[in-house]
Every structure is written in C-alpha cells, then in structure tokens.
Amino acid sequence: MEFNHTSVLLEETVNGLNIKPDGIYVDGTLGGGGHAFEVCKRLNSLGRFIGIDQDEAAIEAASARLRDFGERVTIVRSNYCDMKSRLHEEGIEKVDGIVLDLGVSSYQLDTAERGFSYRADAPLDMRMDRRQQMTARDIVNGYSEQDLYRIIRDYGEDRFAKNIAKHICVEREKGPIETTGELAEIISHAIPMKIQKTSGHPAKRTFQAIRIELNHELDVLRGTLDDMIDLLHPGGRLCIITFHSLEDRIVKSNFKKNENPCICPSDFPVCVCGRVSKGKVVTRKPILPGEYELEHNSRSKSAKLRIFERGDE
C-alpha cells in the first residue's frame, strides 16, 4: 500500500519556520515527507535537512519522495526523543528549525493490519515502531481495570472511561481480546446509544488512549521539548502541530516556561533566580486550519500549530 498522508497545516508550518536557504532543518516526525518536501524545496545546495521517523513504512515513503534533493537530505530511523544524539552523530550541534507533526499518519490509520483503526478488523497492534515488543493487545489484556480506567480517562478524555474499563475486563475473562473489531464492539456496549448518535465513533477516544500509552507519546513530548529549544540557533524556530488537548497543553506550558522561566516571587524588585528566557512564543494563540483545509481533510479538525523562536544566547 502506498504511503498516502495529507500534511496538516502545511503552508502555515513551513512559513512558520522562516526558512533560510542555507539553513539546517529537522523533521522529527517525518511521515510521508509532506512537510519535508516543502522545506527541501526552499533550501539551496548549502542547506541540510534531517528527517527522523520510527516507522519503517514512513522511512521508505519519505526516502522515495525526497530522492531528488540528493545529498541535502539525511533520513534516520529513530524516535525524535533521540534527536540530540542523532544530530550529534551527523556532526550537527545546532539547527535553524524543527518540525513535529504529532498524531497518527493517514497511512497508519488506513493500513488495517497496523491495528490503529477502529474501522477495520485487525490484530490489536498500534506500534509506531514495530521493533517494539509490546503491543496494544498487551495493554488491553494485561492492564488492571484501574490502569485501563486511568489511561482512557486521562489520554482519551472519555467520560465513560470507568464503564469501558469494566466492560473490557469482563469480556477478557471469557478469553483474550485479539482484534480491533472485538475491542470496538466491547466499547460500543459500554457507551449509551443516545450518546453514540451525537458524538462520533464510540471507540475513537479509547483507541487514542491506548495508542498514546503504548507509544509513550506524552512522555516523549514532555521529555524532549527543552532539548529541541536548546538545539536551535538564535532566531531558529520550533513548529509543533498537536491533535490532542493534552499534547497542546504540554507544548503551550513548555513554550511559556521557556519564554519566561523566572520563578521569583512577583513582589521581588529584580530577578534573583538566574533563570534566563530562551526566546519567545510566536503564536499567542495556536494557528488552526482554515475552512478549505477543514473541508478537504477531515483529519485536520483538531490540529493546532504553536511556534517558538529561540532568542539570542
């Protein structure tokens, strides 16, 4: 199957990077190379682009898509949490811009056997990196009811989390839950029908929660933002697209902290904590998709773009 993925907020993100033709740019979630292609088009022969992704299908697709840019492009199979060390291996200490497009690619959702989608019946997998041992099946069948409730409540933000966790545990007593179809069916029995009629697919939030837990998506994001800001040259920019309110909250508060890290009490006449601002938040409010994009790409609905610019050191 071809790796098809429509890049969300494409123009806004690439413009937000403020690209210098001879600069060094990194995409930490390369996917099919949509953002990457637009960045590379703006680079001259001195510019460099490094694409990072942990999904082998993404690596293959992006390599083909970016082939014409030749030596300018380096593609690395890794998780963006290792960005600093991966760049170090390439002899790069600082860069001019970084992009993260969080969330699942259309390809991953549309390839049934990857187990990301509740719309097709397939083994419960959901691994972004298939070299990883643990799968969604292990979470669904192995987590305690309390832990299932916690992740569905926190990462799925589903008000029926308690009931869903209970239904999963009752059903797995009869035998392991093996497929996305089985799980989606169980979830739909846990949510009142009148709610289902008005709020989209009943399994959407639980599938999202399991995927986030399995791939440690929020921990990776939380643990990497400071590093990425430190990697930027003065004037360099970090552009992050989120699809989930928890991700957006993490990015928003981190950017705010890096802009104004002072922890002195407000009545102190001067700062004595010594924490220095690393730059400024470019987007006071997140950039959202326009009407045309919302109409032509339903997956852009919850997307938000936030941008941080590194200050002078």
ChimeraX attribute file (.defattr): number of C-alpha atoms within 10 A of each C-alpha:
attribute: neighborCount
match mode: 1-to-1
recipient: residues
	/A:1	7
	/A:2	9
	/A:3	19
	/A:4	17
	/A:5	18
	/A:6	17
	/A:7	20
	/A:8	24
	/A:9	20
	/A:10	17
	/A:11	11
	/A:12	14
	/A:13	25
	/A:14	19
	/A:15	12
	/A:16	21
	/A:17	22
	/A:18	14
	/A:19	20
	/A:20	16
	/A:21	16
	/A:22	14
	/A:23	18
	/A:24	23
	/A:25	29
	/A:26	26
	/A:27	25
	/A:28	25
	/A:29	26
	/A:30	29
	/A:31	32
	/A:32	28
	/A:33	27
	/A:34	18
	/A:35	23
	/A:36	26
	/A:37	18
	/A:38	16
	/A:39	22
	/A:40	22
	/A:41	11
	/A:42	14
	/A:43	20
	/A:44	14
	/A:45	11
	/A:46	11
	/A:47	18
	/A:48	22
	/A:49	23
	/A:50	23
	/A:51	26
	/A:52	25
	/A:53	23
	/A:54	21
	/A:55	20
	/A:56	16
	/A:57	18
	/A:58	24
	/A:59	23
	/A:60	15
	/A:61	17
	/A:62	22
	/A:63	20
	/A:64	12
	/A:65	15
	/A:66	21
	/A:67	12
	/A:68	12
	/A:69	18
	/A:70	10
	/A:71	12
	/A:72	18
	/A:73	19
	/A:74	16
	/A:75	18
	/A:76	17
	/A:77	16
	/A:78	19
	/A:79	17
	/A:80	24
	/A:81	19
	/A:82	15
	/A:83	22
	/A:84	17
	/A:85	13
	/A:86	18
	/A:87	17
	/A:88	12
	/A:89	10
	/A:90	10
	/A:91	9
	/A:92	13
	/A:93	14
	/A:94	19
	/A:95	23
	/A:96	24
	/A:97	30
	/A:98	26
	/A:99	25
	/A:100	21
	/A:101	25
	/A:102	18
	/A:103	18
	/A:104	18
	/A:105	22
	/A:106	16
	/A:107	19
	/A:108	23
	/A:109	18
	/A:110	18
	/A:111	16
	/A:112	17
	/A:113	18
	/A:114	19
	/A:115	27
	/A:116	27
	/A:117	24
	/A:118	24
	/A:119	16
	/A:120	17
	/A:121	17
	/A:122	19
	/A:123	20
	/A:124	26
	/A:125	23
	/A:126	27
	/A:127	22
	/A:128	22
	/A:129	16
	/A:130	14
	/A:131	10
	/A:132	10
	/A:133	8
	/A:134	14
	/A:135	20
	/A:136	24
	/A:137	22
	/A:138	16
	/A:139	18
	/A:140	21
	/A:141	19
	/A:142	14
	/A:143	14
	/A:144	14
	/A:145	19
	/A:146	11
	/A:147	13
	/A:148	26
	/A:149	22
	/A:150	17
	/A:151	20
	/A:152	25
	/A:153	20
	/A:154	14
	/A:155	23
	/A:156	25
	/A:157	18
	/A:158	19
	/A:159	13
	/A:160	18
	/A:161	23
	/A:162	17
	/A:163	16
	/A:164	25
	/A:165	26
	/A:166	17
	/A:167	18
	/A:168	21
	/A:169	20
	/A:170	13
	/A:171	15
	/A:172	15
	/A:173	10
	/A:174	8
	/A:175	9
	/A:176	16
	/A:177	21
	/A:178	19
	/A:179	19
	/A:180	28
	/A:181	20
	/A:182	18
	/A:183	23
	/A:184	21
	/A:185	13
	/A:186	20
	/A:187	25
	/A:188	16
	/A:189	13
	/A:190	19
	/A:191	17
	/A:192	11
	/A:193	11
	/A:194	8
	/A:195	11
	/A:196	13
	/A:197	10
	/A:198	9
	/A:199	9
	/A:200	10
	/A:201	15
	/A:202	25
	/A:203	25
	/A:204	17
	/A:205	20
	/A:206	27
	/A:207	25
	/A:208	23
	/A:209	20
	/A:210	23
	/A:211	25
	/A:212	20
	/A:213	18
	/A:214	20
	/A:215	18
	/A:216	11
	/A:217	15
	/A:218	15
	/A:219	14
	/A:220	14
	/A:221	17
	/A:222	14
	/A:223	11
	/A:224	16
	/A:225	19
	/A:226	15
	/A:227	13
	/A:228	21
	/A:229	25
	/A:230	15
	/A:231	23
	/A:232	23
	/A:233	20
	/A:234	18
	/A:235	16
	/A:236	26
	/A:237	30
	/A:238	28
	/A:239	23
	/A:240	23
	/A:241	25
	/A:242	21
	/A:243	18
	/A:244	17
	/A:245	15
	/A:246	15
	/A:247	21
	/A:248	19
	/A:249	12
	/A:250	16
	/A:251	22
	/A:252	19
	/A:253	11
	/A:254	17
	/A:255	26
	/A:256	16
	/A:257	17
	/A:258	21
	/A:259	19
	/A:260	16
	/A:261	16
	/A:262	16
	/A:263	12
	/A:264	14
	/A:265	11
	/A:266	9
	/A:267	6
	/A:268	8
	/A:269	8
	/A:270	9
	/A:271	13
	/A:272	11
	/A:273	11
	/A:274	10
	/A:275	13
	/A:276	13
	/A:277	17
	/A:278	23
	/A:279	22
	/A:280	20
	/A:281	21
	/A:282	17
	/A:283	16
	/A:284	12
	/A:285	12
	/A:286	17
	/A:287	16
	/A:288	19
	/A:289	20
	/A:290	11
	/A:291	9
	/A:292	8
	/A:293	16
	/A:294	16
	/A:295	12
	/A:296	10
	/A:297	13
	/A:298	10
	/A:299	18
	/A:300	19
	/A:301	16
	/A:302	14
	/A:303	23
	/A:304	22
	/A:305	24
	/A:306	23
	/A:307	25
	/A:308	30
	/A:309	27
	/A:310	25
	/A:311	17
	/A:312	11
	/A:313	9
